[in-house]
Each structure stands twice: as C-alpha cells, then as structure tokens.
Amino acid sequence: MPPARNRPRSHDPARTRNAVLAQFGNVGEAVGTLTAEQFALPTRLGAWTVRDLAAHLTRAVESVSRALERPEPAKAELNPLDHASATAAYAEAIAEDSHTLAEADPDITALYTRVGQRITAALATVGAGRVIDTRAGGMMLDDYLLTRTIELVVHTDDLNTAVPGLDIPYDRHALATCVRLLADTLAARAPGGATEVRIPPYAVVQCVEGPRHTRGTPPNVVETDPMTWIRLATGRLEWAVALDEAKVSASGERADLSRLLPLMG
C-alpha cells in the first residue's frame, strides 16, 4: 500500500541528521578542490554556474540553522511530501539569492566550513519535536531535514555532471532517503494500487488508480536504478529518453509515468 499523504513513512531522525551532515561534508570537501575555471563552468540548471550551485547548497543547509533561530511556530503545517509543491513558487527568489551569495562570498571553501560548523552545533542542541518556520510554512525540524537530503543528493549529481572528473560520493542513507521521499511523493500524488514502482535497493511503492493486484507479479511494473529515478523525478531526465536508453523498464498499460513526472523541477 502506498503511504497516505498525511502519514509519510517513518524515518530515523538521528540517521537523517547524520546523513545531512555527511553529505554536506562530502560536497564541501569536493568543492574545496575546484579551480576558478571549474567554478565558472555552466550547469544543467539554466544560467546557474558551478559557483552558484555550490553557494546554493550552503544556503539550503544554512536554512536549518536560521530557522532554529526564529520563534517556533505553533504547529507544523507541511509534511515532507508537500514541501516540493509548496516551495515551487519561490524558485526565482532562491536562484537570485544563490547567485547573490556566490558573488558576495568568493571563498566558497570557508563558507562551507562556517555553515557546516553552524548546523552541527545547532543540531547538537535540539531534540525531537521541534517545529521550525520555513519559507513555505511550519514544519517539524526532522521532516525539514528529510527535504535537505533531496537538495544535497540532487545537486551533488548536478555538480558531478557539470565538472568533468568530479566524483562526489553519496552518503548511503542520504541517497536512500532521497529516493524514498521522491517515491512516496509519487504515490501521494497518484494514489492507487495499479502500478508498482521499484527502485532497488531502496524503495517500492504502489500508485495510479486502477485494478489492484493482490498476489503474484503486478500487471503494471516500473523499475529503475536510484540515480535514474532521482533524475526522472526532478526533471533532469525525460521519461521517453530513459526508456530509449533502457535506463527504466515499464510493463503494462498503466506503467507510463510520463504524465506524472517530474515531481519537482
């Protein structure tokens, strides 16, 4: 059964916190090796350069520390599956903020060090149950940290794609959380049990309205690898291209997910 929209699958808060810190550390270490020429390279994100993207990731993580400094909202209004839709309206402002930060802070390595120290210290003093004020509304801190795994993993892939030879590693739990959260978002947006989406070894969800299977192999099955799924879900890869390149297999009349993707841009 797919997770209900208001009851996302459970995640271990401690492991999520460690995964965010680990992946941010992986990116920071790699960014520290880049040359001025590499920082100036274009990315697949329109006008964003590698420097803009590197700066954006510090802002994405620093948003946790800054939110913890603001007064605590009375309640959480958003869950992790709502977050992508709720923040879409702020895409332009986020891009402008990232570009401004990249220009204002030329020492990206020092910026990563400061942001890493701040979030590590902030998370060390906050227990479970804390609600924070995000740009899109109130969220549980540990739910918001789940969304940071998407930011970090997706943009790690963007950086690796933009810079030849760069091979930033993925924290396994950050990658798994990103895959599961995006899979659960699909199941929430297209509820049903007609199609089974498999992303081994991390996630299996059922979605799409139609006849529900009860035993044996489902009649409609989609299967792909974690990075292909992430690229499909975030608009980095088109469904038709993934099929043509045999990066995804889809069998059954309800196995075409093209109308549902991407889940976020």
HULINRA-V140577 format. One record per residue. N is the residue number from 1. RES is the residue in one letter. D_FIRST is the distance of its C-alpha to the first C-alpha in Angstrom with 2 decimals. Layout:
((N/RES/D_FIRST) (N/RES/D_FIRST))
//
This chain:
((1/M/0.00) (2/P/3.81) (3/P/6.49) (4/A/8.64) (5/R/11.92) (6/N/14.06) (7/R/12.20) (8/P/11.87) (9/R/11.21) (10/S/14.45) (11/H/17.31) (12/D/20.62) (13/P/23.24) (14/A/26.11) (15/R/24.62) (16/T/23.73) (17/R/27.30) (18/N/28.79) (19/A/26.84) (20/V/28.11) (21/L/31.61) (22/A/31.50) (23/Q/30.44) (24/F/32.91) (25/G/35.48) (26/N/34.76) (27/V/35.29) (28/G/38.36) (29/E/39.96) (30/A/39.59) (31/V/40.79) (32/G/43.86) (33/T/44.94) (34/L/44.94) (35/T/48.25) (36/A/49.36) (37/E/49.02) (38/Q/45.40) (39/F/44.57) (40/A/46.04) (41/L/43.86) (42/P/41.60) (43/T/37.81) (44/R/35.33) (45/L/34.80) (46/G/37.66) (47/A/40.66) (48/W/39.22) (49/T/41.26) (50/V/40.20) (51/R/42.06) (52/D/40.18) (53/L/36.82) (54/A/37.97) (55/A/39.17) (56/H/35.94) (57/L/33.99) (58/T/36.44) (59/R/35.91) (60/A/32.12) (61/V/32.52) (62/E/35.54) (63/S/33.55) (64/V/32.08) (65/S/35.59) (66/R/36.90) (67/A/34.13) (68/L/34.92) (69/E/38.54) (70/R/37.84) (71/P/37.59) (72/E/34.24) (73/P/32.50) (74/A/31.95) (75/K/28.17) (76/A/25.28) (77/E/24.48) (78/L/22.04) (79/N/18.97) (80/P/18.45) (81/L/16.20) (82/D/19.10) (83/H/21.79) (84/A/22.20) (85/S/22.74) (86/A/24.94) (87/T/27.19) (88/A/27.71) (89/A/30.73) (90/Y/32.44) (91/A/32.42) (92/E/36.15) (93/A/37.17) (94/I/35.19) (95/A/36.94) (96/E/40.31) (97/D/39.87) (98/S/39.04) (99/H/42.06) (100/T/44.30) (101/L/43.25) (102/A/43.86) (103/E/47.36) (104/A/48.19) (105/D/47.24) (106/P/48.69) (107/D/48.01) (108/I/44.27) (109/T/44.46) (110/A/45.95) (111/L/43.35) (112/Y/40.52) (113/T/42.41) (114/R/42.85) (115/V/39.28) (116/G/38.00) (117/Q/40.42) (118/R/39.49) (119/I/35.72) (120/T/36.26) (121/A/38.66) (122/A/36.55) (123/L/33.40) (124/A/35.61) (125/T/36.66) (126/V/33.43) (127/G/31.18) (128/A/27.69) (129/G/27.11) (130/R/29.31) (131/V/28.66) (132/I/30.25) (133/D/31.60) (134/T/30.25) (135/R/31.58) (136/A/28.67) (137/G/28.53) (138/G/27.86) (139/M/25.15) (140/M/24.61) (141/L/26.55) (142/D/23.91) (143/D/21.40) (144/Y/24.22) (145/L/24.87) (146/L/21.40) (147/T/22.55) (148/R/25.75) (149/T/24.06) (150/I/23.14) (151/E/26.77) (152/L/28.22) (153/V/26.30) (154/V/26.50) (155/H/30.16) (156/T/30.98) (157/D/30.06) (158/D/32.22) (159/L/35.10) (160/N/34.88) (161/T/34.99) (162/A/37.90) (163/V/40.16) (164/P/41.26) (165/G/41.09) (166/L/39.01) (167/D/36.25) (168/I/34.61) (169/P/32.29) (170/Y/28.71) (171/D/27.80) (172/R/24.94) (173/H/22.92) (174/A/23.64) (175/L/22.48) (176/A/19.21) (177/T/18.54) (178/C/19.51) (179/V/17.24) (180/R/14.11) (181/L/15.16) (182/L/15.81) (183/A/12.55) (184/D/10.74) (185/T/13.49) (186/L/12.78) (187/A/9.17) (188/A/10.89) (189/R/13.80) (190/A/12.35) (191/P/9.38) (192/G/8.16) (193/G/6.92) (194/A/10.47) (195/T/10.81) (196/E/9.75) (197/V/11.63) (198/R/13.17) (199/I/15.62) (200/P/17.11) (201/P/17.88) (202/Y/15.89) (203/A/12.42) (204/V/9.67) (205/V/7.13) (206/Q/6.04) (207/C/8.36) (208/V/11.42) (209/E/12.29) (210/G/13.44) (211/P/13.16) (212/R/9.90) (213/H/10.72) (214/T/10.68) (215/R/12.88) (216/G/14.89) (217/T/14.81) (218/P/12.75) (219/P/15.46) (220/N/14.68) (221/V/14.51) (222/V/15.72) (223/E/17.05) (224/T/19.43) (225/D/21.00) (226/P/20.50) (227/M/23.64) (228/T/23.16) (229/W/19.71) (230/I/21.38) (231/R/24.25) (232/L/22.23) (233/A/20.21) (234/T/23.53) (235/G/25.75) (236/R/27.79) (237/L/27.02) (238/E/26.70) (239/W/24.18) (240/A/27.13) (241/V/28.96) (242/A/26.10) (243/L/25.88) (244/D/29.67) (245/E/29.93) (246/A/27.30) (247/K/25.33) (248/V/22.10) (249/S/21.28) (250/A/19.56) (251/S/19.52) (252/G/18.82) (253/E/19.84) (254/R/16.76) (255/A/16.86) (256/D/19.39) (257/L/18.08) (258/S/21.64) (259/R/21.36) (260/L/18.61) (261/L/20.48) (262/P/21.93) (263/L/19.78) (264/M/22.91) (265/G/26.48))
//
